Amino acid sequence: MKFSLSSILLVALAAESAVASSWFTKAAYNKWHETELERWLSDHNIPYPTPADRKDLENLVKDNWDSKVATPYKDWEPEQLQSYLRAKGTDLKKGTQSNKQSLVSQVQGLWHESADTASNSYDNVKNWVFDSWTDSQLKAFLDRHDIPAPQPRNRDTMLAAVRSNYDSIAKKLKQTAQYPGDWLYETWSESELKEFLDERGVPVPQPSTRDKLIASVRRNSRLSAVNAKDSAASASASAKAAKESLSDQLLESWSDSKIKEWAESNGIKVPQGSKRNELLALARKHRDTLTGEKVASTASSAFGAATSKVQHQYDTTTSNMQAKGEDAFNEAIASWSDSRLKAYLDARGVPVPQRGTTDELVKQVRLNKDKAVTGWSAWTFDTWSTENLKKWLKTQNNKAANKAGASREELFKQAQDSYAKASKSGGSSYASVTSYLASATDAAKDNSFDTWSDSDLKAYLDSYGVPTYQGSTTNELKAAARRNANYFRYGTSTPPATFFARLQSGAQWIFDQLKIGVSSGRQSAEYQGGKAGDAVKEGVTTATHRAGEAAQKVGDKAKEEL
């Protein structure tokens, strides 16, 4: 069989066309506008020629897509790697906290995002980009673009509203929508942008500008959405497990005759001579049928009502605690020294009114109470112990590290000066400094004030203008130091958890309260036959009551702390 040259060429061209077509359908960036290609390259710090034609830009994106999207964790700093592992509920292996290669290996074992799945996701940005937004951010976006507030106004309806209007808003603004620009975050404050990064362990760009902050948020938004979805799925699985546990309590409370009666009424054949364990196994096997029973339906409804009430109590308690925390913060800063008030503003990159009165400084601090601390700064060392300060200064070859009798205040001042010099010089010197801080800061924060002497604690409190009294115990001094240090760093009395930890802990708190009720129901479930349904409802009611008691205790504990 002979083939002509034209036939061979035709087959080759068809094959090439098929490959090109296949690749075109897989890679989302093939459809991007030139400005989107440039934006992606800029966000990922990849230099590109200007001017450049579209093909050159697309090839640059293609060459870097796998490393920046499929395996971005290889470029992460230890702090972000640690944050990812904690969000996944993974305990860090001993001795690997600052070993980047080991951390990368641990993250790799948990990673499931591929180049193709990421590419597919960018075909429908609106389906996930808002998942990690707060309710207030969603509302602000709708208000900014004159979209009527959905009714009832809750997270699900707001998400549906922003997604359904996303394309039309971008079109109205004459903006691209597949790899959206700064317009998407127009309603976010710089504080919100920094908070987004801080909560996920992503280093805040230094020096930080709004453009750089948005670029960093945009670069990490896809991963954030994936993690939020995983956390929500985990919470849903926990809810399902709790519900099944409640059904188990119902079954175990029934007598053998009641289980047989139920089985017969639902057309389930019970083998003659079945023992109790076999009866229970049979009932669990046909658990779905149980949901058709009036008793089970009542129990399920009661369970749902209890869950909703517990969630409401949790939200109310949290809201009350936040309000009390804000009041306590305002009360605390009213007594701070001018130097500490100025330091609070300086640590956040807020211009400090040098000739401002105390009242003016307090007002500025209140206005910036929610503003995130600007990444690493000279104030990073504020709560470091004498030992940690010496270790740091040794890495900088600072003579103060070996000075006999050097006070903590002296070491602290030397550390600040050393950081300021490295920050000013930039380059590899500053990179080395931030790398050390990333690995050392968590350890320094974990044992803040634990090893401090009374004199160091008093000197620290004195920097705030907080008086100390003769006879104060070491524990009292530590408590006061921690309280003011947390106000200084976070604006509240309790350091914020990560985004995923807050999401998971909130759900866990609810389920813990429900377990209390289920346990109570189980202890009182020594009844027979027809009383089973009533007892289950009683157990759920107990869950609600105990949840309320637990919520009250949380509030009381907050009052004591404040």
N, C-alpha and C positions, 0 to 999 in steps of 0.2 A: 504494500500500500504506500503510495507516494503522497508527500505533502508539498504543496507549493510554498515558496517563501512568503507570499502574501497571507496564506492560511496560518502559517506559524506566527507571523507578526500579529495577525488578528487575535489568535488565542492568547498571545503574550499580553497584548493590550487589554483584552477582556479580563485576564487574571489580575493585572495591575489595577484596573478600574475597580474590580471587586474588592481587592485589599484596601484600596483608598476609600471606597464607599463604606466598608466595614469599620475602618478607623474613624471615618468622619462621624459615623453614628455613635461611636463609643465616647469620643472625646468632646466634652461639653465646650471646651474653649475654642473648638473649631467654629462655633457660632457666635463667639464674643466679638464685640466691637473693638476696634483698635485701642480705644481709651481703656477698655476693661482689661485687655492684655497688658497694657502698660501699667495699669493699677495693680494687677496681680504681681507683676515683676517687682514693682516698687515696694509693695507690701512685704515681699519676701527678700528684700535687699539684694535683688539680682540686677546688676547694671545692664543697661541696654542702650544701643546707639540711637542718637537723635540727629536728624530724622531717621526713621527706620520704616521699611515697608511692612505690610501686614504679615507676610510670609516669614520674615526674620523674627518678628515678635512671637509669632505662633511657634516657631521652632525652638525659641528660647524657653517658652512655657513648657513645651513638650519635653525638652531635655531635663527640666528641673521638676516636673510634675511628681514623679515617684518619690524623690527625696523630700519634697516639701509637703506632699499630701498623703502619700501612702506610708511613709516612715518619718514623719517630722520629729518624732521624739529623739532621734539621734542627734539633733541640734539643740535639744533642750538643756537648760541649766539644771544642776542637781535639785534645786528647790522645786522646779516645775515637775520633774520626774517624781520626786517624793510626794507632791500634792496629788498627782495622778494615781499613784499607788494607794494612797490613803483613801481617795475617793472610791476606789475599787474594793475597799475593805481588806487590802493586803498589808500584813505586818512587814515592816522593813526588816530585812535580814540583818542580824547583829554585825556591826562593823562595816556595813555597806552604805551608811547614810550619806557619806560624802564621796563614795566611789562611783563616779559617773558610769564607768563601763558596766559595773554590776547592776546599777539602777536601770540602765538601758536594757540590759538582758532581762530584768524582771518585767519591765514594761512591755517588751517585745512578746513575752509569753502571754500577755493579756490582750494584746492588740488584735483587732479584727477588721479594721478599716483597710480597704484595698484601693488601688488607683481607680479601678472601674466603679466601685460603689460610690467613691467620692465624686467621680465624674458624673455619674447618674444623678447624684443629689443636686449638683449645680444646674441641672436642667429644670429643677423646680425649687429655687431658693426660698420662695415664700412659704413652702411647706414646713421649713425647719428653722429659718433664721430668727423667727420671733419666739421660739420655744424657751430660750434662756432669758427673755425679757421679763421684768417685773410687771405686775398689774398696773402700777402707776405709769410705767414707761409706755405700755400699750395704750393706756387712756390718753397720755400726752400726745402720742403719735396720731391717734384718731382726731383729737381736738385740733391739732396743728393743721390737719388737712381737711377740716370741716366735715368729718364723717360723723353723722348722728350716732350718739351713744346707743348701743344695742340694749334691748330690754328682754329679759332681766340682765342687768349688767354684772357679769361674772367673767372669770378668766376664759372659759370656753367660748362664750359669745363674742368677747373682744378679739380673741385669736381668729375666730371665723371672719369677723369684720375686717381686720387688717389684711388677712390673706385674700379675701374676695376683692378688696379695693387696691391691692398692692400694684398691680399692673397699670391700672388707670391713673394712680397717683404718679407713678414714674413717667408715664406718657404725658401727663399734664405738665410735669416739671421739665419735660424733655431730657430725661435722664435714663441711663441704661439700668436694666433690672436683673441681669443674670449674674453679674459680679458687681453689686451696687456700690455707688460712691458714697461720699460723706453725707449726702442728703438724707440717707436712711437714719443717721444718728444725730440729725440736726437738733432734736429735742433733748438729747442727753447732755448733762453737765459734765465738766471735766472730772468732777468728783465721782460721778457714776461710771465713767469710763475707767478710771483708776480702780474703783471698787470691783468692777467686773474682772479686771486682771488680777488684783490682789486675791480675790476669793478663789481663783483657779490656780494660784501659784505662778502666774506668768509675770516675769520681771517687767516693771514699769519702765518704758524707754527713758533713757537719760541722755541729754536733758529732754524733758517731756514737753511736747507741744501738742496742741489739739489734733493736728494732722497725724502725728506719730501715734498718739493714743488710739485714734480711730483705726488706723492701719493695723495696730496690734490686736484690737478687739475684733476687727473683720477677719484677720488671719486665724484667730482662735475660735470664731463663732461656730464653725461647723463641728469641731470637736466638742465644744460646750453643749451643743444641741444633742449630739449623740450620747454624751454622758448623762444629760438631763433625762433623755428618753430611757436609758438603762436604769437610772435611779427610780423613775416613775414605775417601770415594769417591776422592779424589785419590791416597791411599796405595794403594788397591786397583788403580787404573789403572796406577800405577807398577809394582806387582807383576806385573800382566798384561803390561806392556811388557817387563819383565825376563825373564819366562818366554818370550815370543815371541822375544826376542833370543837366548835360549839355543837355541831351535829353529832359528833362523837359522844359528847356529854349527854345528849338527849338519848342516844341509843343505849349507852351503858346504864342509864338510870331506869330503863324499862326492865320489867320482869321477863322471864322466858315466855310466859303465857301471853304477855303483851306483844312481844316480838312476833310470835306465831300468829296472833290475831291480826296484827298489821300486815304480815306477809300474805295471809289468806285473803284479806280484804283487797289486796292489790294483785291478786292472781299469781302469787309467787309460791311455788311448790316447796314445802318444807320436808326434807327427808325424815322418815320415821326414826326416832331415837337420837335426834341431833342434840349435841351438848351445847352449853351456853356459848363457848368460843365459836362453835360452828354457826350458831344462830346469829351472833354478832357479825361474823364474816359475811354471812348471807345478806344481812341487812345493809352492810357497807357496800357490798357488790351492787346492790340495787338502790344506792343512795339517791340517784336521780329521781326514782319513783317517789322517794320520801318528800320531795319538793311539791308533789301533787297533793299531799295530805294536808288537811286543814291545820293540824298541829304544827307541822313543819313550816307551812306558809306563815302562820302566826309568829313562830320563832324567828323566821327570816326577816319579817317586817320589823319585829322588835329589835333584832340585831342591827338592822340598817338605821333605825331611829336612834339607837344607842350610839352608833358610830358618829352620826351627824351631831348629836348633842355633845359627845366628848370632843369632837373637832371644834365645835363652837366654843366650848369651855377653854380648850387649849388656846384658840386664837384670842379669846377675850383676855385670858391671863397674860399671854405674851404682849398684847397691846397695852394692858395696864402696867406691866413691868417696864415697857419701853418709856411710857409716860413718866413713871416714877424715876427711871434712870435719867431722863432728860432734866427733871427738876433737880435731882441730886447733883448732876453735872453743873448746872447753872449756879447752884449754891456753892459748890466747891471752887469754881473759877473766880467767884466774887472775892475770895480771900487770897488768891494767888498773887505772887509778887509781879511787878512789871516785867522783870527779866524773864520770868517763866511764861508769862502771857506772850511776850515777843517771840520766845523760843517756839511756842505752840504754832504761831503763824509762820515763822521761818521754816519749820519742819515741813510745812505744807506748801511752800513756795508762794505764800501770800505776802505781798508788800507790807512791811512793818512800818507803821507811822512812828518814826523815831521820837518825835516831840509830842506824841499823843498822850492824853491824860489816861489814868487808870481806867476810868469809865469808858473811854473810847476804845481802849485795848480790849476790855471785857466784851464790849459790843461786837468788835471784829471777831473775837474768838467764838462768840455765840453764833454769828453769821456763818462761820466756817466749821461748826461742830460736827458736820457730816462729811467734811472734805477729807479725802484719804491722804495719808502721809505720803510724801513724794519719794517712793522707793527708798534707796539707800541715801543716807545723809549723815552729816556730822552728829545728828541726834540718835543715830542707830545705836550708839554706845551708851545711851542714857542709863540703862538698867544693867549694864554689864558689871560683873563682880571684879574685884581687884585681880583675881587670878586670870579671868578671861581677858582683861585689859592688858595684862603683862604678856600673855601669849600673843595677842595681836601686835603689840609694840615690838616684840622680838622679831616677828616676820617683817617688820619695817626697819629693822636694825636701829631702833630708837634706844638711846642710852638709858632713858627713864625706866625701861623694863628691868634693868639690873641695879637700879638705884636703891640702896638700903633705906628703909623707913619712908619710902615715897607714899604719900597719902592717895586714897582713891580719887579725890578731886584732882590731884596733880596728874595722875595717870589718865584720867578722863579727858583733861584738857589737852594732853599730849596726843591722845588718840584722835581727838577732833582736828587738831592741827595737822596731823599726819594724813588724815583722810582728805582734808581741804587741799593739801599740796598735790596729792595724787589725782584728785578730781580736776584740779586746775591744769595739770600737765597732760591729762588724758592719755590716749594710746594704750600701749601694753601695760604701763604702770597702773593705770586706773582699772583696766580689765583684770589684772591680778588681784587688786584690792576687792573688787566686787565678787570675784570668784571665791575668795576667802570668806567674805561676809555671807555669801549664800550658803556655805557649808557650816558656818559657825553660829549664825544668828539664832537658829532654832534651839540649839543646845544652850545658848546663853539665856534665851527667854524661858526655857523650861525650868531652870532653877533660879530665876530672878529673886534676889534678896535672901535666899536660903542660907548662904554662907557669909552674909554681911555682918560686920560687928555693929554694936549699938551706936558707936560714934559715927560710923559711915551712914547708918540709917538716919540718924538725927541730922547729919550734914545734908543728906539728900532731901529730907523733908524741909530743911531750912531754905533750900533753893526754890521751893514753892512758896515760902512764906508761911508754912504750916507750923504752928508752935508745938513744941514737945514739952512734956511736963515731967518733973522729977518723980520717979517711981513708976514710970511707964515700963511695961514688960517688953521683952524682945518681940513677942508675938504681936503685941499691940502696935509696935513700931513697924513691923513687917506688913501688917494689915493696912496701915495708913499709907505706907510707901507703895504697896501694890495698887491700892485704890487710886491714888493720885497719878501713878505711872500709867494706869489703864485709861484714866481720863485724858491724860496727855497724848497717848498714842491713838486711842480709839474714839474718844469723845463720850464713851459710856463706861460703866463700871465693869463690864464683862467683855473680853476680847471676842470679836465675831468669829463664828465658825465658818468653814468653807461653804460655798453654795450647796455642794452635794451633801455635806454633813448635816446642814440645816434641814435640807429636804428629807433626808433619811431619818434624822432624829425626831422630827415632828411626827412622821408616820409611826415610828417605833413607840413614841410616847403614847399615842392613841391605842396601839395594839396592846401595850403593857397594861393599860387600864382595863381593856376588854378582857385580858387574861385573868385579871384579878376577879372580875365578875364571874367568868366561866368557872374559875377555881371555887369560888363561893357557891355557885350553883351546883357544882359536883359534890361538895361536902353535904349539901342539903338535899341531894337527889336520892335519898333512900325511901322513895315512895313507890307506889305501884300504879300500873295501868293508866287510867284516864287522867291522873294528876300530872303526867309527864309534861304536857305542854305548859301548864301553869308554872311548874317549877323552872322550866327553861326561861320563861318570861321573867320570873323572879330573879334568876341569875343575871339576866341582861339588865334588869332594873338596878340590881346591886352594882353592876359595872358602871352604870351612869352615876349612881350616888358616890361610889368610891372615886370615880374620875373627878367629880366635883370637889371631893375632899382633897385629892391629890393636887388639883389645881390651886386650891386655897393654900395648901402647904407651900407650893412653889411661890405663890405671892408673898406669904409670910416670910419665907426664906429671903426673898428679894428685899423685903423691908428691913430685915435684920442686917443684910449686907450693906444696904444704903445708909 
